[in-house]
Amino acid sequence: MERAVRRATVFIKHVVFRHSVQMTSRDYTAGIIVIGDEILKGQTNDTNSHFLCKHLFSLGVKVKKISVIGDDLEVIAREVSEFSSKYTHVIISGGIGPTHDDLTFEGVAMAFNDVISPHPDIVNLCKQFWGTDLSSAEMKLAMIPKSARLVYGVNKKTGEKNKFPLVVVNNVYIFPGVPSLMERSFIALEDLFKNPDAHFYTEEVYVQQDEVSIATILTEIDREFKETVTLGSYPDFHNSYYKVKLMLESGKPDQINKAVTALKNKLPSGSIVDYDCHPIGNAAVKVYGILQQGDVDEAYRNNVKMAVSVLEECLEKYSLDEICIGFNGGKDCTALLHLYQAVVKSKYPEYKEKLQALYIKSKLPFPEVEKFTQLSRDRYHLEMLHFEGRIKDSLEQMKVNHPNIKAVIMGTRLTDPYSSHLEAFSMTDPDWPQYMRVNPVLHWSYGHVWKFLRDLCIPYCSLYDRGYTSLGSMNNTHPNPLLQYVDEHKVLKYRPAYTLSDPTKERDGRN
C-alpha cells in the first residue's frame, strides 16, 4: 500500500509542477466586473468570469472578487470606483455596443469624474468596418472616456496586431462581453497582467474518501501550514475514481512538499488515488506504454497489443474517412474508443478532423447512456452518425447517407451472443449491407475491459457504478443481482460493475 501511495505522490508532482505558474512576493490582485441585465435575468450564461479566473490564476494574479451588475450607469460607476481603489487590475466585460443600454464607457468615465468623447483612432476603425458617420449607432463604440488609452494586442500565432484596441482607464481594462471576442482579446493582451517574479506552485491530491471522513485531517493540515500553504477541498459526487480533490497552493516549494507529505501520512492508507485528469489527451502515451510494461498480467498486455495491432492494420487498409467506430455508450465500446483515439493520435498526431462514430439508438435508451454518449462525442471529437431501429436497417441507411464508409470498428468480444465465430476482420453476412467488421477486442475478458478503463482513468457511463454490468434498453436491463448488498443503514445498494468477481455472470442483469 505504501508503494501505491508513493507512486501516486510522484504522479501528482509530475503533473502539477509541470504546470507551475508565476506569482510575485507582492500580491497582484484583480476584481472582475461582469455587466449586463441579460446575465442577471438568466438569459445569458456568464462564461467570461470563469475564463478570466482561470487565466489570471495561471498568470499569478489572485482574483479577489467577481461582481455581476446590470446596465445601470450609477451602479457601474460606483462599482468601478470601489474596485479600482482595492485591486491591482479591474477587468470589465460587457456593456460595450451600439444600443441604449450599453453604458460601460459612460460608467467608467463617471467613476473617474471624466467625460466621454469620440477617439479619432476608433472613429476611423468604425468608418472602415461600417462606413458610418458620427451620428450612427455603431459610432457609439468610439465614444470612450477622454482620459482612456488604447492598447493593441498581438496575435501570438500570427504576430499580427489586433485591429480593434482595448480601452484602458487607469487600472481598469474594458473588454467586450461576447465570449469569443473577449477571450481572443485577453489572450492577445495577457502580458499586461502577468506577475513577473517568484514561482507559485500547486499540487493536487485525489482521495477516495468522502470529505466528512477526512475533515479533521484537513483541519489539522490547514492549521499547521496556513501561514505558507493554502489548502482547498473540492468534493466530486459524480466521479468514478475519486471523491475529493485537494488543492494545495504556495509560493514556497519546500513548504508545499512538507504539507503534501504530512497530508499523505495522515490520510487513511490506500485512500490516495493515482488519478489522470487528462486521460483522453494522454491516450496515446498511456496505451502504448502498456505494451512496454513488464509488471502487468501477460494475457492483458497481449490483448492490448493485439487490439493496437488490429487498429493499426485497419488504418493501413482504410483511410479515416472510410472508417467509423460503433459506439453506444457501453463499457466495451468505451474501451475501444479510447484505443482507437490512441492509435489515431499515434499515427496522425496532427489530425484535427472529427472521427466518425456510428450510434444506433435503442428503443428505450437510458438517459444516463444518452448523456454519456453526448459527453463522449465532445471529449473524443466525434461526428456522430445517428440511426434508430434495427442494426441491419441502420447499416443499409448508412450505405445511402455515407457511401464512403467501408469499415466499422466494433467492440465485440467472443463471449458476446452470436460472436464466437468472428475474427479480427470479418465481412458482414452476404444478406447484410457489406461492411468490413473490425474487431480489436475479441479476446478481451470482462476483467481486462475494466482493468483498462480503471487503470487509465477513462470516463465511463455512470450506470456501471450503480450495479449494471451489461447495458441494453431500459425495458430489458437491470442492476446485476450478484452485486447487491445492504449498507449500514439497512438500505439495499449495488456495488460497481468492476467489482463483479464471476465474469460468466456479466449478463445476469439482462432479461
PANU-583143 format. One line per 3 residues: number of its first residue (from 0); their letters; for each residue x, y, z of C-alpha. Coordinates in nm, 3 decimals. Layout:
<pts>
NUM> A> X:Y:Z  ... $
</pts>
This chain:
<pts>
0> MER> 0.000:0.000:0.000  0.290:0.235:0.084  0.422:0.175:-0.270 $
3> AVR> 0.087:0.277:-0.418  0.077:0.596:-0.213  0.437:0.679:-0.312 $
6> RAT> 0.357:0.621:-0.680  0.051:0.848:-0.656  0.254:1.126:-0.499 $
9> VFI> 0.520:1.108:-0.770  0.247:1.129:-1.034  0.096:1.433:-0.867 $
12> KHV> 0.428:1.614:-0.862  0.494:1.534:-1.225  0.165:1.676:-1.341 $
15> VFR> 0.138:1.980:-1.120  0.493:2.114:-1.122  0.496:2.092:-1.498 $
18> HSV> 0.214:2.347:-1.489  0.361:2.573:-1.218  0.272:2.940:-1.263 $
21> QMT> 0.438:3.261:-1.153  0.349:3.492:-0.867  0.538:3.782:-0.706 $
24> SRD> 0.604:3.818:-0.340  0.380:4.127:-0.366  0.030:4.006:-0.442 $
27> YTA> -0.114:4.100:-0.778  -0.491:4.112:-0.739  -0.787:4.151:-0.969 $
30> GII> -1.153:4.235:-0.946  -1.384:4.127:-1.226  -1.700:4.319:-1.313 $
33> VIG> -1.947:4.150:-1.546  -2.206:4.393:-1.683  -2.538:4.301:-1.837 $
36> DEI> -2.905:4.271:-1.744  -2.918:3.954:-1.954  -2.680:3.784:-1.709 $
39> LKG> -2.887:3.876:-1.404  -3.207:3.762:-1.575  -3.058:3.423:-1.661 $
42> QTN> -3.097:3.486:-2.033  -2.723:3.454:-2.099  -2.474:3.222:-1.932 $
45> DTN> -2.167:3.402:-1.796  -1.858:3.213:-1.910  -1.630:3.518:-1.911 $
48> SHF> -1.563:3.523:-1.536  -1.466:3.154:-1.537  -1.228:3.211:-1.829 $
51> LCK> -1.074:3.517:-1.666  -1.028:3.349:-1.326  -0.858:3.051:-1.485 $
54> HLF> -0.619:3.259:-1.695  -0.544:3.519:-1.430  -0.453:3.241:-1.187 $
57> SLG> -0.210:3.098:-1.444  -0.056:3.447:-1.475  -0.003:3.472:-1.098 $
60> VKV> -0.291:3.709:-1.027  -0.533:3.647:-0.740  -0.894:3.723:-0.826 $
63> KKI> -1.040:3.869:-0.507  -1.396:3.945:-0.616  -1.640:3.897:-0.903 $
66> SVI> -1.935:4.133:-0.933  -2.224:4.089:-1.175  -2.424:4.408:-1.220 $
69> GDD> -2.694:4.540:-1.451  -2.694:4.812:-1.713  -2.723:5.098:-1.463 $
72> LEV> -2.495:5.399:-1.504  -2.459:5.488:-1.136  -2.413:5.126:-1.028 $
75> IAR> -2.138:5.079:-1.288  -1.961:5.397:-1.177  -1.980:5.307:-0.808 $
78> EVS> -1.854:4.950:-0.864  -1.567:5.062:-1.088  -1.458:5.326:-0.838 $
81> EFS> -1.457:5.080:-0.547  -1.278:4.804:-0.740  -1.016:5.044:-0.878 $
84> SKY> -0.916:5.151:-0.528  -0.889:4.793:-0.397  -0.728:4.580:-0.668 $
87> THV> -0.423:4.586:-0.893  -0.634:4.523:-1.202  -1.002:4.578:-1.269 $
90> IIS> -1.135:4.378:-1.562  -1.474:4.460:-1.709  -1.665:4.251:-1.961 $
93> GGI> -1.987:4.359:-2.126  -2.185:4.675:-2.182  -1.997:4.779:-2.496 $
96> GPT> -2.203:4.825:-2.808  -2.429:5.048:-3.015  -2.753:5.023:-2.812 $
99> HDD> -2.903:5.249:-2.545  -2.822:5.005:-2.261  -2.450:4.977:-2.343 $
102> LTF> -2.329:5.208:-2.068  -1.987:5.078:-1.968  -1.779:5.359:-2.118 $
105> EGV> -2.007:5.623:-1.962  -1.998:5.442:-1.627  -1.617:5.420:-1.623 $
108> AMA> -1.592:5.788:-1.715  -1.828:5.879:-1.430  -1.619:5.670:-1.186 $
111> FND> -1.316:5.892:-1.256  -1.501:6.227:-1.298  -1.428:6.208:-1.668 $
114> VIS> -1.637:6.261:-1.980  -1.671:6.058:-2.299  -1.567:6.184:-2.640 $
117> PHP> -1.501:6.029:-2.982  -1.150:5.888:-3.008  -1.013:5.951:-3.361 $
120> DIV> -0.848:5.609:-3.392  -1.169:5.421:-3.310  -1.373:5.662:-3.524 $
123> NLC> -1.156:5.563:-3.821  -1.199:5.193:-3.739  -1.577:5.232:-3.725 $
126> KQF> -1.572:5.404:-4.062  -1.363:5.122:-4.209  -1.591:4.848:-4.074 $
129> WGT> -1.932:5.008:-4.118  -1.875:5.314:-4.336  -2.067:5.525:-4.086 $
132> DLS> -2.050:5.882:-3.959  -2.053:6.021:-3.606  -2.434:6.020:-3.587 $
135> SAE> -2.469:5.642:-3.644  -2.540:5.388:-3.368  -2.218:5.197:-3.439 $
138> MKL> -2.014:5.509:-3.370  -2.110:5.479:-3.004  -1.817:5.234:-2.981 $
141> AMI> -1.584:5.531:-3.041  -1.728:5.733:-2.752  -1.485:5.647:-2.474 $
144> PKS> -1.355:5.824:-2.160  -1.137:6.120:-2.257  -0.851:6.002:-2.031 $
147> ARL> -0.851:5.649:-2.180  -0.553:5.499:-2.354  -0.569:5.238:-2.630 $
150> VYG> -0.371:4.915:-2.611  -0.340:4.691:-2.916  -0.289:4.321:-2.853 $
153> VNK> -0.081:4.095:-3.073  -0.197:3.760:-3.207  0.065:3.519:-3.069 $
156> KTG> 0.023:3.275:-3.356  0.046:3.517:-3.646  0.231:3.809:-3.485 $
159> EKN> -0.030:4.048:-3.627  -0.159:4.342:-3.426  -0.527:4.327:-3.334 $
162> KFP> -0.743:4.557:-3.543  -0.956:4.679:-3.252  -0.783:4.811:-2.937 $
165> LVV> -0.855:4.755:-2.570  -0.978:5.067:-2.391  -0.794:5.123:-2.061 $
168> VNN> -0.863:5.389:-1.797  -0.614:5.396:-1.508  -0.612:5.031:-1.387 $
171> VYI> -0.947:4.945:-1.550  -0.947:4.725:-1.861  -1.268:4.722:-2.064 $
174> FPG> -1.328:4.401:-2.262  -1.622:4.311:-2.487  -1.891:4.086:-2.339 $
177> VPS> -1.914:3.842:-2.631  -1.711:3.542:-2.503  -1.528:3.467:-2.828 $
180> LME> -1.419:3.831:-2.866  -1.328:3.870:-2.500  -1.120:3.551:-2.492 $
183> RSF> -0.935:3.635:-2.813  -0.861:3.987:-2.692  -0.749:3.878:-2.344 $
186> IAL> -0.508:3.614:-2.475  -0.350:3.870:-2.705  -0.308:4.109:-2.412 $
189> EDL> -0.237:3.872:-2.123  0.117:4.004:-2.075  -0.040:4.321:-1.935 $
192> FKN> -0.147:4.124:-1.629  0.139:3.879:-1.584  0.303:3.876:-1.243 $
195> PDA> 0.677:3.857:-1.323  0.860:3.743:-1.013  0.862:3.443:-0.778 $
198> HFY> 0.720:3.099:-0.852  0.381:2.990:-0.731  0.327:2.616:-0.702 $
201> TEE> 0.018:2.398:-0.685  -0.032:2.031:-0.615  -0.346:1.822:-0.650 $
204> VYV> -0.418:1.517:-0.437  -0.713:1.295:-0.526  -0.874:1.100:-0.244 $
207> QQD> -1.123:0.811:-0.248  -1.279:0.917:0.082  -1.578:1.144:0.138 $
210> EVS> -1.499:1.494:0.264  -1.665:1.447:0.602  -1.448:1.148:0.690 $
213> IAT> -1.124:1.343:0.633  -1.241:1.684:0.761  -1.042:1.655:1.086 $
216> ILT> -0.724:1.573:0.895  -0.773:1.869:0.662  -0.827:2.100:0.959 $
219> EID> -0.502:1.977:1.118  -0.301:2.028:0.799  -0.453:2.372:0.741 $
222> REF> -0.373:2.477:1.099  -0.013:2.359:1.066  0.064:2.517:0.728 $
225> KET> -0.188:2.801:0.690  0.084:3.070:0.703  0.253:2.941:0.387 $
228> VTL> 0.015:2.696:0.213  -0.345:2.733:0.104  -0.544:2.409:0.120 $
231> GSY> -0.869:2.374:-0.074  -1.107:2.079:-0.067  -1.340:2.011:-0.361 $
234> PDF> -1.585:1.718:-0.343  -1.697:1.549:-0.665  -2.011:1.341:-0.623 $
237> HNS> -2.012:1.203:-0.976  -1.653:1.100:-1.041  -1.594:0.725:-1.076 $
240> YYK> -1.238:0.742:-0.943  -1.219:0.985:-0.652  -1.449:1.166:-0.411 $
243> VKL> -1.245:1.471:-0.312  -0.979:1.676:-0.490  -0.741:1.852:-0.253 $
246> MLE> -0.562:2.155:-0.396  -0.251:2.290:-0.223  -0.107:2.628:-0.328 $
249> SGK> 0.207:2.806:-0.210  0.488:3.034:-0.318  0.736:2.816:-0.128 $
252> PDQ> 0.809:2.473:-0.281  0.965:2.336:0.036  0.653:2.419:0.234 $
255> INK> 0.417:2.265:-0.018  0.630:1.948:-0.019  0.612:1.931:0.359 $
258> AVT> 0.236:1.986:0.353  0.182:1.711:0.095  0.399:1.471:0.295 $
261> ALK> 0.211:1.548:0.615  -0.121:1.508:0.436  -0.013:1.177:0.286 $
264> NKL> 0.093:1.045:0.625  -0.235:1.140:0.791  -0.480:1.023:0.522 $
267> PSG> -0.610:0.664:0.555  -0.386:0.403:0.396  -0.471:0.345:0.029 $
270> SIV> -0.702:0.645:0.004  -0.486:0.846:-0.237  -0.584:0.783:-0.600 $
273> DYD> -0.332:0.779:-0.884  -0.567:0.984:-1.099  -0.504:1.109:-1.452 $
276> CHP> -0.712:1.423:-1.503  -0.632:1.427:-1.878  -0.693:1.067:-1.989 $
279> IGN> -0.802:1.149:-2.345  -0.507:1.380:-2.410  -0.271:1.118:-2.267 $
282> AAV> -0.434:0.826:-2.450  -0.152:0.750:-2.695  0.124:0.767:-2.434 $
285> KVY> -0.064:0.557:-2.180  -0.193:0.289:-2.422  0.140:0.233:-2.595 $
288> GIL> 0.304:0.244:-2.253  0.111:-0.070:-2.154  0.291:-0.261:-2.429 $
291> QQG> 0.624:-0.185:-2.261  0.522:-0.271:-1.906  0.680:-0.582:-1.764 $
294> DVD> 0.486:-0.586:-1.437  0.136:-0.637:-1.579  -0.055:-0.958:-1.647 $
297> EAY> 0.083:-1.107:-1.969  -0.259:-1.203:-2.107  -0.384:-0.849:-2.051 $
300> RNN> -0.078:-0.691:-2.214  -0.105:-0.928:-2.511  -0.472:-0.839:-2.558 $
303> VKM> -0.392:-0.469:-2.558  -0.107:-0.533:-2.800  -0.336:-0.732:-3.031 $
306> AVS> -0.603:-0.461:-3.020  -0.348:-0.193:-3.109  -0.211:-0.412:-3.390 $
309> VLE> -0.559:-0.469:-3.538  -0.637:-0.096:-3.527  -0.302:-0.012:-3.687 $
312> ECL> -0.373:-0.265:-3.964  -0.717:-0.112:-4.010  -0.561:0.232:-4.057 $
315> EKY> -0.324:0.084:-4.317  -0.612:-0.068:-4.513  -0.857:0.221:-4.488 $
318> SLD> -0.840:0.598:-4.468  -1.004:0.771:-4.172  -1.298:0.888:-4.380 $
321> EIC> -1.363:0.523:-4.476  -1.384:0.414:-4.111  -1.643:0.462:-3.841 $
324> IGF> -1.641:0.321:-3.489  -1.950:0.168:-3.334  -2.032:0.349:-3.011 $
327> NGG> -2.341:0.305:-2.792  -2.206:0.413:-2.453  -2.128:0.062:-2.323 $
330> KDC> -1.807:-0.035:-2.144  -1.661:-0.242:-2.430  -1.702:0.027:-2.694 $
333> TAL> -1.580:0.291:-2.447  -1.254:0.098:-2.405  -1.242:0.052:-2.782 $
336> LHL> -1.298:0.422:-2.848  -1.006:0.508:-2.621  -0.787:0.255:-2.800 $
339> YQA> -0.887:0.399:-3.136  -0.812:0.752:-3.014  -0.466:0.639:-2.901 $
342> VVK> -0.379:0.468:-3.230  -0.510:0.753:-3.446  -0.315:1.011:-3.244 $
345> SKY> -0.003:0.797:-3.265  -0.028:0.754:-3.642  -0.170:1.100:-3.724 $
348> PEY> -0.059:1.334:-3.441  -0.160:1.646:-3.635  -0.505:1.517:-3.736 $
351> KEK> -0.772:1.768:-3.628  -1.086:1.647:-3.804  -1.367:1.461:-3.628 $
354> LQA> -1.362:1.082:-3.609  -1.679:0.914:-3.738  -1.886:0.717:-3.486 $
357> LYI> -2.193:0.502:-3.554  -2.462:0.536:-3.287  -2.773:0.320:-3.321 $
360> KSK> -3.028:0.434:-3.064  -3.215:0.162:-2.877  -3.593:0.170:-2.834 $
363> LPF> -3.582:0.279:-2.470  -3.236:0.420:-2.403  -3.127:0.510:-2.053 $
366> PEV> -3.097:0.887:-2.005  -2.758:0.823:-1.847  -2.641:0.646:-2.163 $
369> EKF> -2.768:0.928:-2.383  -2.588:1.186:-2.169  -2.265:0.985:-2.161 $
372> TQL> -2.275:0.943:-2.539  -2.301:1.318:-2.584  -2.015:1.380:-2.341 $
375> SRD> -1.800:1.123:-2.521  -1.878:1.288:-2.853  -1.726:1.611:-2.724 $
378> RYH> -1.437:1.451:-2.535  -1.317:1.248:-2.831  -1.416:1.497:-3.101 $
381> LEM> -1.660:1.265:-3.277  -1.901:1.310:-3.565  -2.198:1.101:-3.453 $
384> LHF> -2.385:0.918:-3.728  -2.726:0.870:-3.562  -2.969:0.595:-3.659 $
387> EGR> -3.272:0.432:-3.497  -3.422:0.088:-3.540  -3.270:-0.249:-3.623 $
390> IKD> -2.896:-0.275:-3.681  -2.939:-0.413:-4.032  -3.173:-0.132:-4.133 $
393> SLE> -2.936:0.126:-3.984  -2.642:-0.012:-4.181  -2.849:-0.002:-4.500 $
396> QMK> -2.931:0.360:-4.432  -2.566:0.438:-4.363  -2.480:0.296:-4.708 $
399> VNH> -2.707:0.561:-4.854  -2.609:0.852:-4.632  -2.236:0.779:-4.607 $
402> PNI> -2.129:0.570:-4.907  -1.760:0.642:-4.838  -1.757:0.424:-4.523 $
405> KAV> -1.618:0.075:-4.578  -1.522:-0.048:-4.231  -1.693:-0.040:-3.892 $
408> IMG> -1.481:-0.092:-3.579  -1.679:-0.291:-3.323  -1.635:-0.355:-2.951 $
411> TRL> -1.748:-0.717:-2.987  -1.599:-0.989:-2.764  -1.608:-1.363:-2.830 $
414> TDP> -1.829:-1.412:-2.524  -2.099:-1.188:-2.671  -2.405:-1.364:-2.820 $
417> YSS> -2.353:-1.494:-3.177  -1.989:-1.379:-3.181  -1.781:-1.693:-3.124 $
420> HLE> -1.709:-1.735:-3.498  -1.573:-1.385:-3.557  -1.217:-1.292:-3.647 $
423> AFS> -1.029:-0.965:-3.625  -1.150:-0.874:-3.976  -1.487:-1.025:-4.076 $
426> MTD> -1.718:-0.912:-4.353  -2.085:-0.883:-4.271  -2.305:-1.175:-4.382 $
429> PDW> -2.396:-1.186:-4.754  -2.758:-1.080:-4.693  -2.644:-0.773:-4.495 $
432> PQY> -2.504:-0.439:-4.617  -2.141:-0.511:-4.694  -1.900:-0.369:-4.440 $
435> MRV> -1.573:-0.493:-4.301  -1.629:-0.553:-3.930  -1.308:-0.478:-3.741 $
438> NPV> -1.297:-0.649:-3.401  -0.990:-0.542:-3.197  -1.108:-0.663:-2.852 $
441> LHW> -1.240:-1.009:-2.944  -1.025:-1.192:-2.690  -1.061:-0.945:-2.405 $
444> SYG> -1.220:-1.071:-2.085  -1.466:-0.879:-1.870  -1.184:-0.817:-1.622 $
447> HVW> -0.949:-0.688:-1.891  -1.205:-0.433:-2.005  -1.239:-0.299:-1.653 $
450> KFL> -0.866:-0.305:-1.586  -0.809:-0.099:-1.899  -1.082:0.154:-1.812 $
453> RDL> -0.987:0.190:-1.446  -0.607:0.191:-1.485  -0.624:0.470:-1.744 $
456> CIP> -0.895:0.668:-1.557  -1.121:0.661:-1.863  -1.467:0.815:-1.812 $
459> YCS> -1.748:0.559:-1.845  -2.127:0.556:-1.810  -2.242:0.621:-1.453 $
462> LYD> -2.479:0.319:-1.460  -2.180:0.091:-1.417  -2.115:0.245:-1.076 $
465> RGY> -2.472:0.153:-0.977  -2.451:-0.220:-1.033  -2.522:-0.251:-1.406 $
468> TSL> -2.275:-0.488:-1.569  -2.420:-0.508:-1.922  -2.626:-0.232:-2.083 $
471> GSM> -2.921:-0.270:-2.317  -3.254:-0.087:-2.315  -3.445:0.028:-2.008 $
474> NNT> -3.701:-0.249:-2.059  -3.450:-0.535:-2.053  -3.164:-0.419:-1.829 $
477> HPN> -3.135:-0.414:-1.451  -2.857:-0.398:-1.191  -2.678:-0.729:-1.155 $
480> PLL> -2.827:-0.912:-0.850  -2.484:-1.052:-0.763  -2.372:-0.700:-0.673 $
483> QYV> -2.649:-0.640:-0.419  -2.564:-0.553:-0.060  -2.731:-0.386:0.237 $
486> DEH> -2.543:-0.089:0.383  -2.513:0.011:0.749  -2.845:0.198:0.725 $
489> KVL> -3.028:-0.114:0.602  -3.060:0.032:0.252  -3.032:-0.201:-0.049 $
492> KYR> -2.748:-0.090:-0.277  -2.529:-0.224:-0.558  -2.153:-0.236:-0.588 $
495> PAY> -1.982:-0.106:-0.904  -1.961:-0.330:-1.210  -1.582:-0.361:-1.191 $
498> TLS> -1.616:-0.549:-0.858  -1.802:-0.844:-1.017  -1.591:-1.149:-0.935 $
501> DPT> -1.754:-1.402:-1.170  -1.728:-1.277:-1.531  -1.961:-1.553:-1.654 $
504> KER> -2.239:-1.364:-1.472  -2.183:-1.042:-1.665  -2.526:-1.058:-1.831 $
507> DGR> -2.723:-1.157:-1.520  -2.881:-0.813:-1.523  -3.026:-0.862:-1.872 $
510> N> -3.369:-1.017:-1.937 $
</pts>
